[in-house]
Amino acid sequence: MALLPLSPNQTIDKIAATFESYWDSKEFEYYDEGQHDRLARALKFEKYFESNSDNLYTVDVLPYYYREEILDKLATERSIRGYNRNLVVAAIGTGKTVVSALDYKRFVKHNPKSPCRLLFVVRCEENLKQSRSTFRAVLKDANFGELFVGGYQPDSIEYLFMSIQTFNSQDFTSKTSPDYYDSIGVDGFHHAAASTYQRLLEYYKPKILLGLTATPERMDGRSVLKCFNDRIAAEIRLPEAIDRKLLSPFQYFGVRTLSTSAASNGR
């Protein structure tokens, strides 16, 4: 059945209803001239996250509504169901590291008498640097955390951003007790089925363990969910992220390549 076009009045009503839904959203707040500097800093923070480091620690990083949903689900899993090991599955571009940093900030707030030592594990150096910058921005602390990867040697290991390769090569478990870290985050948790991660996951007994990945399904069929009682605490997959207009839609084109035998036969 064909859809009838909207009348001018219906179009105006629809525009007004959409505007009101945006106006009433908790993501928006009233602006006046006294907030000009704050708005300018916030806009620069969103646009120049990596380059404008001077502005990273002067604005409050607040969770978008979908991140708030993930954080609430994590809180429920821990406080109601008693699961302190949780996996978050989130599409690339939705801000898994931001969720982790905001989750850690909540943990610190609720444990004021604890040192809240943090170990955050990522595979490559560049991602470690980005992760530390995210935590510093969320915590508004330009000195938070140290890197332990490549040529970076930390002065302290209390708040550490470390590659899994360094963890294993340094025999890091011999330097810390199982309960040394209160919070452990592992980005790219789909790699955790590999043997290189087993010592980390089996040795430490943190108050909270948070796994982050966009793709928990592995091509070899090995499951990463065993570490989390075969459950996912919260997820926002790529189709949902696109449907909710968090990511731009795209078209994917695959190119068939010639096999070796076909190419040798001139086909």
TORDREN-813344 format. One record per residue (C-alpha): residue in one letter; x negated, y negated, z negated. Coordinates in steps of 0.1 Angstrom, whole numbers, plus 5000, padded with zeros to 4 digits. Layout:
SITE;type;px;py;pz
SITE;A;X;Y;Z $
...
! end
This chain:
SITE;type;px;py;pz
SITE;M;5000;5000;5000 $
SITE;A;4986;4966;5010 $
SITE;L;4980;4941;4983 $
SITE;L;4998;4908;4986 $
SITE;P;4977;4876;4985 $
SITE;L;4979;4856;4954 $
SITE;S;4999;4824;4955 $
SITE;P;4981;4791;4947 $
SITE;N;4997;4791;4912 $
SITE;Q;4987;4827;4906 $
SITE;T;4951;4819;4917 $
SITE;I;4949;4790;4893 $
SITE;D;4963;4811;4865 $
SITE;K;4937;4838;4872 $
SITE;I;4909;4813;4872 $
SITE;A;4921;4798;4839 $
SITE;A;4925;4833;4823 $
SITE;T;4889;4842;4834 $
SITE;F;4876;4809;4820 $
SITE;E;4893;4815;4787 $
SITE;S;4879;4850;4784 $
SITE;Y;4844;4835;4789 $
SITE;W;4851;4806;4765 $
SITE;D;4863;4830;4737 $
SITE;S;4834;4854;4742 $
SITE;K;4810;4856;4712 $
SITE;E;4781;4853;4736 $
SITE;F;4790;4816;4741 $
SITE;E;4789;4788;4715 $
SITE;Y;4799;4751;4714 $
SITE;Y;4773;4727;4728 $
SITE;D;4767;4691;4718 $
SITE;E;4740;4666;4725 $
SITE;G;4722;4675;4693 $
SITE;Q;4714;4710;4707 $
SITE;H;4697;4697;4738 $
SITE;D;4662;4708;4727 $
SITE;R;4674;4742;4716 $
SITE;L;4691;4747;4749 $
SITE;A;4660;4737;4768 $
SITE;R;4639;4761;4749 $
SITE;A;4664;4789;4753 $
SITE;L;4666;4784;4791 $
SITE;K;4628;4784;4794 $
SITE;F;4626;4816;4773 $
SITE;E;4650;4834;4797 $
SITE;K;4633;4821;4828 $
SITE;Y;4596;4823;4818 $
SITE;F;4594;4851;4793 $
SITE;E;4559;4862;4802 $
SITE;S;4543;4829;4811 $
SITE;N;4557;4804;4785 $
SITE;S;4543;4820;4754 $
SITE;D;4545;4787;4735 $
SITE;N;4583;4790;4735 $
SITE;L;4586;4827;4727 $
SITE;Y;4587;4822;4689 $
SITE;T;4609;4792;4685 $
SITE;V;4643;4806;4696 $
SITE;D;4665;4832;4681 $
SITE;V;4667;4863;4703 $
SITE;L;4703;4875;4699 $
SITE;P;4717;4907;4713 $
SITE;Y;4740;4907;4743 $
SITE;Y;4773;4924;4736 $
SITE;Y;4763;4957;4751 $
SITE;R;4731;4957;4730 $
SITE;E;4752;4949;4700 $
SITE;E;4772;4980;4708 $
SITE;I;4741;5002;4709 $
SITE;L;4728;4987;4676 $
SITE;D;4761;4994;4659 $
SITE;K;4761;5030;4672 $
SITE;L;4726;5035;4658 $
SITE;A;4737;5021;4625 $
SITE;T;4767;5045;4625 $
SITE;E;4745;5075;4633 $
SITE;R;4722;5067;4604 $
SITE;S;4746;5056;4577 $
SITE;I;4776;5077;4584 $
SITE;R;4762;5109;4601 $
SITE;G;4728;5109;4585 $
SITE;Y;4708;5111;4617 $
SITE;N;4675;5092;4614 $
SITE;R;4662;5105;4647 $
SITE;N;4681;5090;4675 $
SITE;L;4678;5087;4713 $
SITE;V;4690;5057;4733 $
SITE;V;4694;5062;4770 $
SITE;A;4696;5029;4789 $
SITE;A;4691;5020;4825 $
SITE;I;4660;5001;4835 $
SITE;G;4667;4964;4833 $
SITE;T;4691;4965;4804 $
SITE;G;4664;4959;4778 $
SITE;K;4655;4990;4759 $
SITE;T;4626;4974;4742 $
SITE;V;4647;4944;4731 $
SITE;V;4671;4969;4715 $
SITE;S;4642;4986;4697 $
SITE;A;4629;4953;4685 $
SITE;L;4663;4941;4673 $
SITE;D;4669;4975;4656 $
SITE;Y;4635;4972;4638 $
SITE;K;4644;4936;4627 $
SITE;R;4676;4950;4611 $
SITE;F;4656;4977;4594 $
SITE;V;4632;4951;4580 $
SITE;K;4661;4930;4567 $
SITE;H;4677;4960;4550 $
SITE;N;4644;4972;4534 $
SITE;P;4629;4940;4518 $
SITE;K;4607;4960;4494 $
SITE;S;4593;4983;4520 $
SITE;P;4562;4975;4541 $
SITE;C;4582;4987;4571 $
SITE;R;4551;4999;4589 $
SITE;L;4557;5004;4626 $
SITE;L;4542;5026;4653 $
SITE;F;4554;5020;4688 $
SITE;V;4542;5044;4715 $
SITE;V;4541;5038;4752 $
SITE;R;4522;5055;4780 $
SITE;C;4504;5025;4797 $
SITE;E;4486;4994;4785 $
SITE;E;4507;4969;4804 $
SITE;N;4539;4982;4789 $
SITE;L;4523;4981;4755 $
SITE;K;4515;4944;4759 $
SITE;Q;4550;4937;4771 $
SITE;S;4565;4956;4742 $
SITE;R;4544;4938;4716 $
SITE;S;4554;4904;4732 $
SITE;T;4591;4914;4729 $
SITE;F;4587;4924;4692 $
SITE;R;4569;4891;4685 $
SITE;A;4596;4871;4702 $
SITE;V;4625;4889;4684 $
SITE;L;4607;4887;4650 $
SITE;K;4595;4851;4658 $
SITE;D;4560;4861;4647 $
SITE;A;4532;4853;4671 $
SITE;N;4508;4875;4651 $
SITE;F;4529;4906;4648 $
SITE;G;4514;4939;4658 $
SITE;E;4481;4950;4672 $
SITE;L;4472;4970;4703 $
SITE;F;4453;5003;4703 $
SITE;V;4447;5012;4739 $
SITE;G;4418;5010;4763 $
SITE;G;4393;4984;4751 $
SITE;Y;4416;4971;4723 $
SITE;Q;4407;4981;4688 $
SITE;P;4430;4971;4659 $
SITE;D;4418;4955;4627 $
SITE;S;4449;4970;4609 $
SITE;I;4471;5000;4618 $
SITE;E;4501;4989;4599 $
SITE;Y;4520;4975;4629 $
SITE;L;4506;4993;4659 $
SITE;F;4514;4995;4696 $
SITE;M;4495;5025;4709 $
SITE;S;4493;5047;4740 $
SITE;I;4500;5084;4736 $
SITE;Q;4466;5091;4752 $
SITE;T;4448;5070;4725 $
SITE;F;4469;5087;4698 $
SITE;N;4456;5121;4709 $
SITE;S;4420;5111;4717 $
SITE;Q;4416;5094;4684 $
SITE;D;4430;5123;4664 $
SITE;F;4452;5098;4648 $
SITE;T;4471;5121;4625 $
SITE;S;4438;5126;4605 $
SITE;K;4438;5089;4597 $
SITE;T;4474;5086;4584 $
SITE;S;4498;5106;4561 $
SITE;P;4531;5120;4576 $
SITE;D;4551;5093;4558 $
SITE;Y;4527;5064;4566 $
SITE;Y;4550;5048;4592 $
SITE;D;4585;5038;4582 $
SITE;S;4596;5032;4618 $
SITE;I;4584;5049;4650 $
SITE;G;4595;5040;4685 $
SITE;V;4587;5061;4716 $
SITE;D;4594;5045;4749 $
SITE;G;4596;5067;4780 $
SITE;F;4609;5096;4758 $
SITE;H;4616;5117;4788 $
SITE;H;4578;5124;4787 $
SITE;A;4581;5137;4752 $
SITE;A;4587;5173;4763 $
SITE;A;4550;5174;4772 $
SITE;S;4525;5189;4748 $
SITE;T;4508;5156;4744 $
SITE;Y;4537;5143;4723 $
SITE;Q;4543;5173;4701 $
SITE;R;4517;5165;4674 $
SITE;L;4532;5130;4671 $
SITE;L;4568;5142;4668 $
SITE;E;4560;5172;4645 $
SITE;Y;4535;5155;4621 $
SITE;Y;4552;5122;4612 $
SITE;K;4583;5119;4589 $
SITE;P;4594;5083;4594 $
SITE;K;4625;5068;4579 $
SITE;I;4637;5061;4614 $
SITE;L;4626;5075;4648 $
SITE;L;4639;5059;4679 $
SITE;G;4634;5074;4714 $
SITE;L;4640;5053;4745 $
SITE;T;4645;5064;4780 $
SITE;A;4664;5056;4812 $
SITE;T;4662;5092;4825 $
SITE;P;4664;5120;4798 $
SITE;E;4669;5147;4825 $
SITE;R;4637;5162;4836 $
SITE;M;4630;5179;4869 $
SITE;D;4615;5209;4852 $
SITE;G;4647;5215;4832 $
SITE;R;4630;5211;4798 $
SITE;S;4652;5192;4773 $
SITE;V;4641;5162;4752 $
SITE;L;4673;5164;4731 $
SITE;K;4660;5191;4708 $
SITE;C;4643;5164;4687 $
SITE;F;4677;5148;4682 $
SITE;N;4699;5177;4674 $
SITE;D;4710;5179;4711 $
SITE;R;4727;5146;4710 $
SITE;I;4723;5111;4725 $
SITE;A;4731;5083;4700 $
SITE;A;4739;5056;4725 $
SITE;E;4737;5052;4763 $
SITE;I;4744;5029;4791 $
SITE;R;4737;5046;4824 $
SITE;L;4730;5029;4857 $
SITE;P;4765;5032;4872 $
SITE;E;4780;5017;4840 $
SITE;A;4754;4989;4839 $
SITE;I;4763;4980;4875 $
SITE;D;4801;4983;4868 $
SITE;R;4797;4959;4838 $
SITE;K;4777;4935;4860 $
SITE;L;4746;4939;4839 $
SITE;L;4726;4950;4870 $
SITE;S;4730;4942;4907 $
SITE;P;4745;4969;4929 $
SITE;F;4721;4984;4955 $
SITE;Q;4720;5008;4984 $
SITE;Y;4694;5036;4985 $
SITE;F;4680;5049;5017 $
SITE;G;4660;5080;5020 $
SITE;V;4636;5086;5048 $
SITE;R;4631;5122;5059 $
SITE;T;4594;5131;5065 $
SITE;L;4581;5157;5088 $
SITE;S;4568;5189;5073 $
SITE;T;4532;5199;5079 $
SITE;S;4542;5228;5102 $
SITE;A;4567;5206;5122 $
SITE;A;4542;5178;5126 $
SITE;S;4515;5203;5138 $
SITE;N;4540;5216;5165 $
SITE;G;4546;5180;5177 $
SITE;R;4582;5179;5164 $
! end
